[in-house]
Amino acid sequence: MTRRGSTVQDGLTAPDEPAGTVTAPATYAQERAWLASRLAHDPPTYCAVDEFPLHASVTADDLVRALHVLMDRHEPLRTVLRTVDGRLRQEVHPGPQPRIDVLDLSAHDPGAQIEERRSLRTRLARGPFDPHRAPQWRAAVLGLGEGSWAVVFAAHHTVYDSASGLNVHAELTELCAAAEEGRAPRLPRLSFGYGTYARRERRRTGTHPAAPHWRARLYGLPPVHAVPLDRPRPPARTFLGAEVRTALPAAVTATLTAAARSHSTRPAMMLLAAWTALLHHHSGAYDLAVGLPVAGRGDPATRSMIGTFVNMRVLRADLSGDPDGTELVRRTTTAVRADEPHDIPFQRLVALLPAPRLPGVPPLYQLAFNHTPANGLGPPVSSCEEDLLLDVAGTGVRLVYDAALFDRSTADRLLADYLRLLAALLDAPGTRLSALLPGTVPRHTSCPAPAPAPAPARTAPRDAAEERVAAVWRSLLGTDAVDVHEDFFTAGGHSLQALRLLARLAPEHEGRPTLRTFFADPTVAGLATALKHTPPGRTAWR
């Protein structure tokens, strides 16, 4: 093991970092996670918790030192995000003090150990992180007896993603082996740090090389899905979510891998094809947009790094012509593969496409799908970013839904229909799309999609507060005139511009108006009113 405060590269100890904090721009992935966590009603939704089993003749102190080595090697584990002039930046600290608990569970029987570990994972997930202090992670070292250990690791999604967990486990395993054998650890060389990655990402200005692909791919994309809602969409997003969950039927898990192999594809594509088929069944739409989280680690040098790289990609699903299951899976696989070489940050994609911004509607997609091979759906959520998200992890499956739009009974029905449709797709892939759910009646009537209201007579700023907001608004959006009742997002603004708007208007205010407050009334008049009621000494954008 190396001493605290040193950096390990290829098992060698590099000189200590210079004193002081290093800053870098936030990555696009960090921006999304940061904004989502501040708009959410359930901050622990944005905390990842992993448990890593370890087997070695080491001590608890060895494992604590190993966690410090990880922190020294990987900048995100020493990072906190802050806004400077409305722009999100990383602050990488030279020596933050993480919370690492040590618990000896060796005297517990196996059942008690399992219960204690489950309780610990919940506690680590639910505890909020101080948004102003590094590091944005915590851990517990668990002694299980006779050289058996576990490390429970909880980290905010602004510094950690699911691929990071694989790297943490691999490096902890190697560090334990090195300590046990009395040798230097053999760890992957990190070609550059996360801050360097962020700077390179930001330097890619001008037309993105993937822009032509996405302009052609998403031209004419419907701005909002046609899945029926249980109540009208509110003019502002609430981010209030709920979920229903179950397990994949045993017959599905037994045949899924073999079925995917017979279609020359992956199990995830089978699950995704069934999801698009269900959305078509309940909406009647043949042209669907589905958001897919992707690893975002196209650069081989990033694959050994700890940090957040996840990006959102928009899949355009074609369900025209009543294809059978085999054709549907082929179309799904072909579309995903065609898009894979054309990664582009989602924020840039939103800015690139001239899609209309409708009140309360997430841009480009509102339906999403996520698949993780390993088990572990995590704790129940009470926030959501999309209208509907199907999340499959190992044998677990859940439907996360916007509680402002859907009832629990509808979510239950959608999830049950999905499982029946998936089973039918696996059992009889030659069945036409129209016959995959016999005996069910699709809900093709819906609350109408929101549309921009007829423009009233333009109202100019009426007092000094509204004029002050309007001046910053004009600067950010590049407009000459402002209607105090115009929606910021309909006018072409996006979430990060909203952050800059708040930062410029209230640099000495904290807490109110928050991003969530602004999303509820994103107008000059609404923001001016909120600023009038904001006490001094607080900052609006946190």
N, C-alpha and C positions, 0 to 999 in steps of 0.2 A: 504494500500500500504506500501511497505517497502522502506527504504531509499536507495539511490543510493550506489552501492558498496557492497550490501549484497546478500547472496544466499538464496533462498526460497526453502525449502523441506517440502512437506506436510503442507504448510501454516505456517511453523515456520521459523524464521530468524536464519541462521547459521552465525558464525563469518566471518568477511571479509576475502577475499583471501589474502594470503601473497603477499607482493609487488614483482613485477618482472614478467617476462614472463616465462611460462611453455612451454616446447617443447615436441612433440610426433611425431612418424612417421606418414606420411600421410596414409590414407586408400587407398585401391585399387580403390574405387569409386572416391575419390578425385583426384588420379593420372589421371584417365581417363578424368575427367572433366577439370582438369588443362591443360593437354596436348592438348585436343581438342580445348579448348578456345584459346590456343596460336598458333595453326595451322589454326584457322578459319580466314576468311576474314570479319566476322561479329560478333565481340565480344558480342553484345547484345543477340545473339542467346543463349548464355550461362548464361543469366540473367532471373530468374523466377520472374514474377510479379503477385501477388495475391491481391485481394480486399476483405476485411472482413467487412461485415455489423455488426453493434453493436447497441443495443438498451438498454439504461440505463440512469438514471439521474446522470451523471458524468460530469466532466469538461475535457477540453482538457489537462490540466496538469495531471489529473488522467490517461489519456490514454498514455501520454508521459512516466509517471512513470511506467505504465504497460509494455511498450516496454523495458524499462531498466531492469525490473525484468526478462523478458524473456531472455535478453542478459546475465544477471548474472547467470541464471539457466543453460543455454545451451552453452557449450564451443564453438561450431562452430560460434556462433554469436559474438565471441570475437577473431576470428581466422583469420590469414593470412598465406598463404603458401610460403615457401622459399626453395631454394635448398641449401644443405650443402654437399660439395664433390660429387655433382651430384645426390644426393638423396633428394627427396622431403620430407619436414617436415612441421608439423603444428607449428605455434607460437601462443599460446593462451595468450592474453594480459589481464591484470587485470582490466583495466578501459578505453577502447577506447571510443571515443566520436562519436556516430553515428549522421548522418544527419537526423533529424526529423523535417519536415515542418508542420506547423499548418495553415490550411485554413478554414475560416468561409464562407460556401456557403449557409447559411440559408436564405439569402435574394434573392437567385437565384430562378427562376421558375424551375419546374422539368426538362424541356427540357435543360435549361442552365446548370443545375447540371450534367446531364448525359454527356453533351459535355465536361464540364470542367474535369470531372472524367476520361473520355476517353483520353483527352489530357494529363492529369497528368500521367496516366499509361504509355503512350508512352514516355514521358520525362524521367520518372524514369527508364524505360527499356533501353533507348538509351544512357544514361549517363554512360561513362566508370567508372569502379572502379579502384582506384589506387592499382596496384598489390602488393605494398610494405607496405600498411597500413591496419590495422584493424579498424573497422569491414568491412566486405564485404557485407554490406546490407545498405539500406536506407529506409525511410518510410515517409508517410504523414498522418496526422490526419485531417480528414475532418468533420466539423460540418455541419449537414444537417438540423438541426432545431428540436425542441420538443423532445429531448432525442434520436434523431437519429444520428448515427455517422458511419463513415467508416474509416478504416485504409487501405491505399494502401502500400503494402510491396514489395520491390524489393531486391533480393539477388542473389549473384553469385552461380552457381550450385556447386561450390566446398564446399559450406557450407549449402546447402539447396536443398531439392528435393520436389516432389509433396506431399508426405506423411507428410513432415514437415509442409506444409500449413495447414493441418487438425489440427495438434497439436498447431500451432500458434493461429488459430481461437478459438480452445477450451479453451486455457489458457487465451487469451484476454477476452473471454466471462466470465470466472470465476473471473478474476481479476476485471472486471467492476462490476459484481454482488457483490463481496466482498466490493468494495469501496462504492457502493450504499447502502448496508445493514450495513456498519460499522463493519465488521467482518474480521477475518483472511481468506485469500484465501485457498481453499482446492485444491491443485494442485497435480498431480501424483508424486509419489516418483520416483526419478531417481536412479536406483540401482548403476549405475556407469556413468562416464563421457565419452564423445566421444573419448578423448585421451586414456582412458583405453581400450575402444573397439578397437582402432587402434593397441595398443600394443598386445592385445590378438590375433588379426587377423594376425599380423606379426610373432607371436610366433608359429603359426601352420606351422612348417617347415616339410620337408620330403614329403612323399607320402600323398597327400590329400585323405581323405576317399571317395570322389566322383570320384577319378581318374579311377578306373576300369569301372564304369558306362559309363563315357564319352569316354574312349578308345574304348569300344565296340559299343557305340551308334554312334560315328562319324567315325568309321573305313571306309576307302575308300570314304569319303565325297569328292565330286567334288571340286577342289580348287577354281573354279570360275564359276559363273552362265552362262547360255546360252541365257539369254534374249538379243535379238539383240541390238547392239549399233548403233548410227547414225554416229559415227566416231571412228577411232582406239583409243584404250586406250593409253594415253601418258605414257611414262616410269616412271614418278613420279606423285603422286597424287597432284591435284591442290587445293582441298577442296573448289572449287568454286561451289556454289549451287544456285538453283532457285526453285520455287514452283508454282503449280497451285492448286487452292482450290475451293470448292463449298459446298453445303449443301446436306446431305442425302435426297433423295426424301421422301415426306410425307408418301407415301405408305410403304416405308422401315421402317421408324421410328415407324409407327403405328403397324407393325407386327413383328418387330425384337425380342422383349422380349418374346412374345408368341411363336414364332418359336423356339427360344432357349430353352424355357421350354419344348416344345414337343420333343426336341432332348436330354433332360436331360443335358443341358449344359448352358453356359453363352453367352450373346450376343457377347462378345469379340471373342469367338470361332467361331461363325458364320461369323463374319467379317474377321477373320484370314483365315478361310477355303476358303472364296471367293477370298482372296488375293493370296493364293497359287494356286488356280484354274486359276486365271488370269495369273500368272507367267508361269504356265504350258502351257496355251493356246498360249502365245507369244514366248515361248522358245522351246516347244516340250519336255522338260525335265521332267522325272518322279521322280527324286531324287533332292530335293531342300533344301538348307540351308537358314533359315530366322532368323535374329537376333531379339530377343525379350527383351526389357527392363523389368526387374523384380524389385520388391520393395527392396529385399535384407535385409529384417527385419525378418528373421527367428527366431532370438532370441527374445522372448517376451519382454525382458527388453529394446529393442531398439524401441519398438512401440510408446513410449511416448516421444522419443527424437527428437530434431531438429538437422538436419545434412544431409549429403548426404550418402545414402546407396545403391543407384541404381546399379544393376549389369546387364550385358548383358548375355543372355542365347541363345544358338544356337538350334533352332528347326529343326530337320530333317524331312521334309514332304515327305510322300510316296503317290504318285499319280499314281501308276502303276495299270494296269488292267482296266482302264476306269471305275472307281467307280461312282455310282450315288451320288447325293448330300447328302443323308442321310449317306452313308458310308464314304464320304469325311469328314463330320462333326465329325463322330465317330472316324475316324483315327486321326484327328486333336486334338480332346479333349483327347483321350487316350495318344497320344504322349506328350502333354503338361503336363498332370497329372503324367506320368511316370518320367518326368524329374524334376518335382518340388522338390522332396526330396533331390536332388543331386546338391545343389547350390555350385558353385566353382567360385572364382574370374576369370573374363574373361582373365586377363593377365596370370594367372596360366594355364588356359586352352590352350592358344596359345602356351605356353612353353611346355605343356604336350604332345601335339599332333605333330607328325613329318610331318605336312602338308607342301608341297612345298610353298615357298614364291616367287610369281611372281611379275615382275616389275609393280608398280602402282596399285596393287590389295590388298585391305584390307584383313587381314587374316581371314579364316574360313567362313565368310559370307560377302556378299556385298548387300544383299536385306534385308530390315527390316520392322517391323510392330510395331506400338504403338497404344494403346487404352486407353483413359481416359474417364470415364463416364460423367464428368462434361463438360459443354461447355467452350470453350476458347482455340483456336488454337494458340493464341499469334500473334505477329507482323510477317510480311513476313520475310523470311530468305534469306541470300545470301551466306551461307556456308552449307556444307554437309559433313558427315563422311562416308555415304554409297553411293552406286550407285543409289539406289531407296529406299525411305522410305514412306510407307503409314501411315499417322497419322490421327486417328479418335478421335475427342474430342466432346462428346455429339452428336449433330446433324451436326457438321462441319467435313469435310474431306478434306485433302490436300495430294498431292503427292510432296515430296521433291526429287529433282533429281540432279545428278552431271551434271553441265552444260558443262563440258568438254566432256561428253559422249553422252548426249541426247539433242535433240532439243525441244523447247517449244511445237511444234505441236505433237511430239511423246508423251510428258507428258500429253497433253490434251486428246489424244486418249486413252492412258492407263487409265486415270481417268474415262473417259466416259465409256469405256469397263467394268471397275470395277463396276460401278454403275448398268449397265445393267446385268452383271453376278450375282451380289448380289441379285438383284430383282428376277432374274430367280431362284436362289437357294432357296429363301424364298417362292416363289409362287409354284414351282414344284420340291420339293426335290428329287423326284424319277427320275429326268432327269439325264442321263449319262453325265459325265464330257465333253465328246466330243461334246455334243449337247447344252451345257449351253449358248453358244454365237453363235446362228445361224446367218448366214449372214455376219459374220466378218471373215476376212482373217488374220490368225496369221502371224507374221513376223518371219519366222523360219530361215531366212538367217541373218547372223551377221558378223560384223567385227571380225576376228579371235581373240580368247583369246590370251593374251601375253604369250610368252614362253621365257624361258631364252635363250639369244643369244648364239650361239656357242662360246665356250671359246677361246679367242685369246691366243697367247703366253703370259705366265705370265710376267708381268712387275714389277720388284722390285722397291722400292723407289729410286728416282733419285736425291734427294737433301735432305738437312737437314730438311726442313719443312715436306716433305713427310715421312721421316724416323721417325720424332717425332710423327706424326699422326699414323703411322703404329705401333709404339711401344705401344701406348695406345690401339689401335684397337686389337692387339694380346692379350694384357692383359685381355680385356673385353670379347673377344670371345673365348679365350683359344686356339688360333691357333698358329702354328709355323711359317707360312709364310703368306705373304699378297701380293695380286696383287693390285696395286694402282688403277686399273679400276674395281675391283670387287664391286658389290652392297652390302652395309652393311646389308640390310635386307635379301637378297638372301643368304648371308653367315650365317644367323641364328640370326642376331641382332634384337632387338625390340625397341620400341619407348623410353622406359626408359633407355635402354643401350645407345641409341643415346644421351639422355640428359646427362648421365654420361660422355660420350665421350667428349661432348662439354665443360662440366664443368671442366674436368681435363686438357683440352688443352688450355682453355682461361679463367682462373679464374679471370682475371682482365679486361675482355672485356665485353661489354654489347651491345645487339641489333644486331650485325652482327659478325659472321654468326648466324642466328636464326635457330630454329628448322625447320621452313619452308624452309629456304635456304638449309639446309642439306638434307631435303626430296627431294628437286629438283635435287640434285647431291650427292647421299649418297655413295661417294667413297673417298678413301684416297686422290686421286689427286684433286677432287673437294673441299674437306674440307681444304686441304693444301692451295689451291689457295684462298679460302675465308678468311682463317686466315691471309694471307699475306696482304689482303686489309681491315682488321679490325682495326680501330683506337684504340689506347690504352685508358684505362679508361672506357671501356664498357664491359658488361658481355654477353657472347655468348648465354647462355641458357635461358634468359628471353624473 
